[in-house]
Amino acid sequence: MDELVLYATDDKIGIVTLNRPSKLNAINAELRVQLVDALRTADADPSTSVVVLRAEGRSFCAGFDVGGGEAEKDDWRHDGLRWPAHLRGSLAMQMTPWGMRKPVIASVQGHALGGGCEIAMLCDLTIAADNAAFGEPEIRFSDVGPAVVMPYIIGLKKARELLYFGDTIDAETALRLGMVNRVVPLAELREVTLKYARRLALIAPEALYAAKLAINRGADAGGFHNAMNAGLDIVAPLYAARTEVGQRFNEITRKDGLGAALKWRAAHFAE
């Protein structure tokens, strides 16, 4: 199995790296498993107290691999009973940073779309390069989620707009909305992220753990985990639905490739 996710350490920092740059680090079945394993390794590493989640190549993560691999299951694509179990595994992967003892800093360049955007939002902190683009465009080909977390990060009104239209926003807009903590020049992203992580690692790991757990427990007392699972239960049947747009998107993907299908759909939203 190729190493689609790497783990290394830098003093007190555990560094998890998405390593599928030729596919913009799109999430397939193998990457999903390896990412969870790497994050668990980072959380259990006694030598570190902070984790950085970063990516090789020009993009952080373009989302789930809708052009092939695990998403291309035509034998059960329209089976409404099988999709919930499939999506629950994806949601569990995305929720891994949330459930870790150590704080996780997402370091984002280029595309952070769909599942990649959701993962970045579920990390404790996010630093974005000035070329980063965030969004969940999958509604344009009749998919949603599975982690409908955006309303909890940026508020209902703007989240509804972004999730309903599938538009993307730039890094500065994401900063204004509270989706990211800082925006830095692309050339400085790695250096600034490590400096930020090292500063955080000055805090006692016990204090970081207590602070994170207190915040998470408060969110869960307000129903956060239940909301994520309830959202998944609602959107799962959509993945099995035969929508006109979805069927046409899949036809173009099979015939001419994912790029052609995305271009076809984007043309409908061009101003």
N, C-alpha and C positions, 0 to 999 in steps of 0.2 A: 504494500500500500504506500503510495506517495505521501510525503510529509506535506500535507496541505495546511497544517498549523504547526508553528514552531514555538518552543519555549526556551527562554534563556533568562539569566539574572544579571543585574547590574547593581552591585552592593545590596541595598535593601529593596530593590525594585524587581518584581517578577514581570517579564515581558512576554506576552502572548502575541504571536504574529500570524495573521492570515496570509497564506502563501500560495495563492492561486491567481497570480497577477494576470495571466493570459486571459482569464475569464472575469476580470475585474473583481476577483474574490467572491464570485457568486456562490451561494450555498448549495452544494449538492449533498447527497447522503453521507459521503465520506467526510467532507469538511464538517458537517454537523456533528458527527461522532467525535472527530478529532478535536474540535473546538471545546466541546464539553469536557473531554479528557484533559486538555491542556489547562483549562480554567480551574478544574478541580486540583490538578497538580500544583498550580500556582497558589491556590488557596491553602493547600496543605504544606507548602514549603516553609519550614521553620526559619529559614534565613531571610525571608522577606516580610514586609508588612504592607506593601502597596503593589497593585497590579496595573500594568499598562496593557491595553488592548489596541494593537496597531495593525497595519497591513502593508504588504509589499506592493509595489507597482503604483499606478497612477490613481487608483481608487481604493477607498476603504472597503466598501462592499456594495455591489450593485443589486443585492437582494437574493431571493431564491432563484435557482437555476431553472427558469421556466422554459428554456429552450431545449432541454433534454434531461437525462439522468432521472432523478427521482420524480420529477414533475411530469414525465412523459409516461403515464400509466394509463394508456387508453383502454386497457381491459377493465378498469374499474373507475375511470374518470367520472362516470355519471352514477356511481353507486353511493347514495347518500349515507349509507350505514358505515362505510369504510373511511370516509374523509375525516370524521371527528378524531378517530384514533391516530390517523396520520398527522393531522395538524397539532394534536396534543403533544406529540414528540417535538415538533418544531417550536411550539410555545415553550416547552420545558427548556429547550436549548437557549432560547432568547432570554428566558428568565434567570439563567445561571448567574450572570453578574449580580443581579439583584439579590440572590440568595447567598452569595459568598460572604464569609466573615470579613474579608479584607475589602477596602474600597477599590473600585476599578475605574481607571481613567481611560476613556476612549480618545484615541488620537486619530483624527479624521482628515483625509485628503480626498479630493475628487468626489466621486459618487458615494453617497450614503443613502441608498434608495430602498424602498420596500422593507424587507427583513433587515437590511443593513441599517436603515434609519431607526428601526425599532430597537435593534441591539444597542446602538449608540445612545438612545434615550433611556434604556434600562441600565446603562452604566451609571455609576455614581456621579461622575464628572465628565465633561467632554471639552476637549480642545480641538478647534477646527482650523485647518489651513484656509487661507483666503480664497482658495479655488474650490472649496467644498460646496456641494449641492445636496440638499436634504429634501426628501419627499417620499410619498407612497403612491406612485402612479398606477399600481396594479388594478385599481377600480376601473381604469379605462379599458381593461380587458376582462372585467367581471370577476375580479378577485378582491378580497379585503382581508387585512390582517395577516397572520392570526393574532398578533399582540396589538390590540387596539389601545395603545398606551398614550398616544399623543394628547388626548384631552386632559390627562393628568399632569402633563408636562407644561403645556402652553395655554390651557384653558379651552372651554367648549367652543366659543364662537370661531376662533381662528382654526382650531382643529377641525371643526366641521367643514370649513371652507377648503382646507388642504386635503382632507380625506374624501370629500364629495367630488372635487374637481380633479384630484390627482396631480395638482401642480407641484413644482419644485420651488424651493427658495434658496437663496445664496447664504453664505456664512454670516454676513452682517445682519440679514433679516432674522436668521436663526438666533443670533445673539440677542437682538432686540426682543424676541419672543420668549427668551429664557430657555431655549432648547440646547444651547451651548454656553459654556462659561467664559471662553476666551477665543478670539480669532487672531491668528498670527500669520506672517508671511510663510508661504509653502516651504521655502528654503530653510526656515527656522523651526519647522514643526517638530522634528525629532528632538532637537536640542532643548527647545522650550518645554516640550512634554516631559522630558527627563528632569529638567530643572524643577518643574512644578511637582513632579512625583517625589523627587528628593526632599523638597520642602515639606511635603505632606508626611514623608517618612520620618521627619524629626519628631512627630507626635508619637507618643507611646502606642504600640499596637493595641494594647488593652483598651486605651481610650478611644482609638479609632473604631474598634469593634463595638464598644458600648454605644458610641454615637450612632453608628450605622444601624445597629440593632434597634435602638430606641426610635429612630426615624422610621425604619421598616415596620416595626410593631405598631406604631401609630397609624401608618398607612393601611396596614392590614386590619387594624381595629375599625378603620373606616370602610373596609370592604374591598381593598385593592386586589388581593388575590382572587376573591370571588368575582370581581368585575372582569378580570382577565379571562377567567374560565367561562363566565357567562357570555362574554363577547365571542369567544371561540365557538361556543355552542350555537350561537346565532349565525355566524358567518360560514360555518362548515357546510351546511346544505347548499350555499351559493356555489361552492366549488364543484358540486355535482350538477348544478343547473345547466340547462342548454339555452344560453342566451344567444341572441342573434350576433351580437358583437363578439362574444367569446368564441362562438363557432367559427366565425370568419377569421378571427385572430389566429386560432389554431390551424386553420386551413393554410393561411399564408405562411405560418411558421413551418409547417411540414413541407410546403412546396418550395419556398424561397429563403427560409431561415428566419431566425428570431429578429435580426436586424431589420429585415424588410417588413415584418409584422409591426415592429415598434414604430418604424417610419410611417407606415400606413396609418396607424392610430394617431400618432402625433400630428399628422397633417390636418386632422379634424379640429384640433385645438389651436392651430396657428392663427395668430392675430392678423 
